[in-house]
């Protein structure tokens, strides 16, 4: 494929100049993730070498305290999503991420994600880096477990320049997707994501307040709130 060839060329340039770029991952996502967020896991598995090029870049890139918050957030969200893909395709065929267990540890607890020559679990990246240091509830639609009930898997890499617009778009899309959230004037049936991470969403008000920021139609302040069952099945193309 031309995109993969282009990605390989960019990877060679990036590795040899030690630049911190996302072109390889971006090309990979544009090739194997559909516009509506479905992943071609079979195709990804056949071209694991391309993903490995990006993962090798992550391993050699030492995050700097001098990075802007946008750059750091984009970097760690890309890392999370790239290693989620790796975990899935290494265990493929697979029905859902929750089926993965290694030495008694769930997919999120396994220390396997190598960044800056250190090894992290997905949980650590999410809770100790992204949630702790970046204080942005939109993170929860940016990082992805590749599940049917989750937000759309982005078919692009995050960058310092695009991250704010992309997260706004992803949150708006997620909130207003009737397969993920059911919204009426007086009743909210929300994704479990809003229950699991409620504290992140209510820092400046209630859940209704937060949903009202993005909802296409206004919701009453006293609307009832409940949560939908979460489907962990892979969002496979």
N, C-alpha and C positions, 0 to 999 in steps of 0.2 A: 504494500500500500504506500501511496505517496506520502501520506501523513506520517506513517511510521518511519519511512526513510528520512523525512524531514526531521523527525524527532531524534533519530539516531545521530544525524549530523549535528544538531543542536547539542545533543548530549556530549559528543566528542569535544565540541568547542567549549562547553561549560566546564567539563571535567578538567580540561587542559588549561583553562584560564582561572579555574577555581571561583568562577562567578556563581552567584546565588540566584539562579533563575528557575522559572517554573515551566519553561516551554515544553520539556519532555512530558511532564505530567498533564499539562494542558492538552497537548496533542493526543495523548493516550485517552483522556476522558472524552474528547471530541470524537474519537474514533469508536470507542466502545460503550459510551453512554448515550442513550437516545435523548432527544430534547425534553421528553417527559420523565426522564430519570430512570429508565429501565437499563439494566446492565447486561451486556453480552459476556457472561462469565466464561463461556466456552472459548470465545475469541480471546479474552484476556488470558486464559490459561495457556493457550497456544503461543502467546507472545509475552510470557512472563519475563523474558530477558529485557524487554523494553521497560517494564515496571521496575525491574531490578536496577536499571541505570539510574532511575530517579531515586530509588531507595538508597543506592550507594552515595548519591549526592547528599541526601539527608544525613547519612552516617558521617560524612566528612564535613558537614557544615556545623560549626559551633555557634549556636544562637548568641547574639551579642546584647548586652544590657543597653547598648547605645541605639538599638533598633527602635523605631517608632512603635507605638502600640498597634497601629494598623499593620505594619510589616510583620511584627511578631505574631499577631493573631492569625494573619493569613498563612504564615509559615506553619504554625502548629495545627491549624485546621486542615491544611493540605496533607501534613504528615499523618494526622489521624485517619483521614479518608484513604490515603494510599496504603497504610498498613491494615486497614479494615479490608480493602480489596485483596491484599496479599493473604490475609488469614483465611478469607473465603475461598480463594482459588487454590490455595495449598490444601484445603480440605474438600475440594469439589470432587464429585457431585455432593451437594449439600442442600437440605431443605430450608434451614434457617441457622442464623449465627448462634442462637442459644443451644444448638446441638453440639457445639464444639466444647470439648473438655480435654485438657492436657494436664496430666498429673493432678487431677482433681480440681483444677482451676478453670473457671469459665473464660470465655473469649476475652472478656474485658480485664481479667486479672492476670493474664499470661504476660510475663515480661519478655517481649520479643521485638519491640519497636526500637530500632537503633537510630539515635539522633545525636549528632555531635560526639560520637564515640561513647555514648552512654546508652543504657537500655531501659526502656520504659514499658509500662502496660498502657493499654488504651484508657483505662480508668485514671491512671496518673495524669496522662495528657489532658483528659477532660476536666477532672476535678481539681488537680493541684496546679495546673498551668492555666488552662483556658478560663475556667470558672473563677479561680482564685485571683488571678492577676488581671483579668480583662473585664470582669463585671459587666457582661453584655448578654442578656437572655437570648439574643438572636443566635448565639453560638449553637443553640440546640436545633436550629434548622440548617446550620452550616456543616456540622459534623454528622456523619451518617453511618448507620448500621446496616444499610442495604436491605431494609425491611419494607414490606408492603404498606404498613401503617405509618411508616416514618415520613419525613419530609422528602421532597424530590432530591435525588442524588444529583448534585451539580455536574453538568457536562463541561466544566471548565475549572481551571485552577484559580484559587483566590490570589489576589495581589494587593499590595498596599493601596494601589489606585482604585481597584474595583470593589474592595471588600464591603464598604458601607452600602453602596448601591445594590450589590448582589444580595447581601443579607436582608436588606429591606424588601427586595423583590421576593426572595425565598419565604420570608415570614408572611408577607401579604398573600402569596400563593397558597401557603400551607393553611393559614387561618381560614381562607375562603374556599378551600377544597372540600366539597360536601362529603367526600369519601373519608376525610380525616377529621373534620369537625362539622357538627350540625348546629347551625345558628339561626335562632328566630328572635323576635323582639323580646320575648319573655323567658326563653329557655336556651341554655347552652349545654350541648353534649360535646365535650371536648376530648381531644387526644390525651392519652395517658401522659404524654410528655408534659402537659400543663399541670398534672398532678404530681408526677415524680419530681419536677423541678419548680414547684409552685413558688418557693421562696425567691427564686430568681425573677419571676414574673410580677411579683407583688411588691417589689422594693419601693415603688412610687404610687401604690394604689392597690386596687383589687384585681382579680383576674378579669372581671368584666371591664374594668378600666383599660387593661392591657389589650384585650381582644378588640375593644372599641377603636383603638388606634388604627387597626388594620382592616376591620370588618367592613364589607361593602354596604352593609345596612346597620343602622343604629340599634343598640341593645339597651334595654332598660337597666338602670342601676341595680334594681332588685331582682333581676332575672335569676332563675334557678340554675345551678351549675352541677353537672354530673360528668362522668368520664366513660369513654367508650372502651370496649375490649381492644387490646392491641394485638395485631397480627404480625408475628415475627418472620413469616415466610419471606424468602428472598424475592426482591423486586426484579425478577429475571426477565430478560427480553425474550 
